[in-house]
Every structure is written in C-alpha cells, then in structure tokens.
Amino acid sequence: MGSVVDINFPPRITAQGIQEVAILEQFKEGAVWLRGPARQGKTGTAVAIAHGLREHYGKLPILDFLPYEAFGEHKYMGLREIIPLLEKIGDIIEAGNKEGVSNDIIRARIEAKVGFSIENLTWVLDEAYKYLRKMRSTSKVVVAFSDLIAVCYHFHWTVIICTPGREISTRVSEDQEPIELICSFNLHLKEVHAHGWNPRTSRAIHLYTPMEIYGKMYDSTNPQAIMRSKQIKIKGNV
C-alpha cells in the first residue's frame, strides 16, 4: 500500500515491506472513520486502505462508488442498493438477537437474504453522511448503520466511513468506538495526511496517502487532489 504511517516514531516511516503489514493490521477489523471538509482526500485514503486490505488479507471491498479498473476486484452497491441492504441486515440482526441465536445463524440468514458471503469484507461508505444526516436516531437506516459497526468483529469486517462532519459521533456506543482520522490534502507533496488515534491501542496514527497513485483508481468530484491537479494543469498552460 502506498500509504505511510508514523506511530509515535519520528521521522516518518515509509509503508514498505514489513511496515506495510504492521500498518494494515490496525485496520483489519472494526470501524475506521475518515472525516474532514470536502475535497481533502477522504475517499483517496479509504481507497488506499481498502486496496491494501484486499491485497494482504483477501478482504473483498464493497464500495458505494465506482472505481477505475486499476483498483481491482470489488463489489459495487449504489445508494439505492446499500440503504435497503443496511435495513435488511439490521432487521435480521435484531431478530436474531431477540431469539438469542448464534452469530453463525445470523450470518447464514444474512447471506441467504443478500446473496453473497459476508465474511471478511471491507465496506467503504464514501457518502455516509447521506445515510445519517437529518435522520432520527430510531430510523431503520441509522439503526442498521450502527448494527453494521457493532458486528464488525463477529464477521471480520472493516467499515470505512467518510463524513465531512461529526455525523457518526452520536450513532455509536462506547464499545463501537472507531479509529477516527482527520484528513487534509497537502498540495505541495500531493498527498493526503490522515491523523488521529486508535482507541484499541491508545496510539497515534498518521497516514500519508499519495494521490498520484490512489487518485487514479477512482472517479470522484470530492478529492482535493484531483481538483488541485486540474488547476495546476490549467495554470501551467497559461
């Protein structure tokens, strides 16, 4: 993976060889919350993490946007698909919990309903704020969204959530606390810096994602790197 992490070790450590595996291990299961203003590289960072998790751990990415062919194998679910899917999953989990059945039975029921294996997935919700903003905390979508995070460790999921604000801060319980990273784009270095901490290890995380690599894997109007590169080309031609 082209990202770089500095876990309390100055100067910056490049994500090559053994370091790369150590970095990705932190994102192998659980929720990762990427936040920050529009066009600051949240999607690019999500793409880099999802790409690396598939390469190292065989985690199939489920994306709510269409990447370019360079990204590799994935499953696409648009907004009209993912909301009903979240509702279905939430209903099945809620019913299973009330019955007191095992996670294996819940998983089998979900797989029978959705039609694919749900073990070892990476969910990338690039426009997650659309699911959460201005919705009641009791709405089926919000409940299902919380359930999605709650069962991460049961099904070996990584859920990567991108929001501009603090939309998920009131949607998760204390035991669901995600790795929260704030993204900002560095025009000079053409990379995204995502910094935050891992609540499970209480250690700082600094990810540096080169948009030169990952910006070519998807088409989006959001990433600052793509917008900035267009502006640079325009200025260079004047």
Secondary structure, 3 states (H helix, E strand, C coil): CCCEECCCCCCCECCCCHHHHHHHHCCCCEEEEEECCCCCCHHHHHHHHHHHHHHHHCCEEEECCCECHHHCCCEECCHHHHHHHHHHHHHHHHHHHHHCCCHHHHHHHHHHHHCCCCCCEEEEECCCHHHHCCCCCCCHHHHHHHHHHHCHHHHCCEEEEEECCCCCCCCCCHHHCCEEEEEEEECCCCEEEEEEEECCCCEEEEEEEEHHHHHHHECCCCCHHHHHHHHHHHHHHC
